[in-house]
């Protein structure tokens, strides 16, 4: 019975660390594009790539980079929200575009296997109330696109 419990714990640990098991890149080299992400609302669309890397402190960090583009009037913002274990954090604004323009988006967050995160495009720049669907930043497909 003890051996089976130990084996189950090893299997569970391997399962939870799977997203971090990507091939190691050189220290000054960014991963290729990573896993694609996208979100939109009305006339604004945001998209890019996401991956996990080691920060300068040695801890894992989720990185999502891309662009936010608007083809209409008004302002739109990219918001990200995270949950650590069962503790949610409030949404944080990451980038804003006003009018027909494009801006860069970069989201970084400390990352553990129990971290979940989502990203959305919302109308305006003050709050995350009028948003398109929230898209996961922490679901990891087995193969890259």
RADA-V758417 format. One record per helix or strand of 3 or more residues. SS is the DSSP state (H for helix, E for strand). FROM is the first residue (numbers start at 1). TO is the last residue. Records with the same first field share a line. If there is no record, write none. Layout:
SS: FROM-TO + FROM-TO
This chain:
H: 2-20
E: 35-41 + 44-54 + 60-70 + 75-84 + 92-98 + 101-110 + 115-123
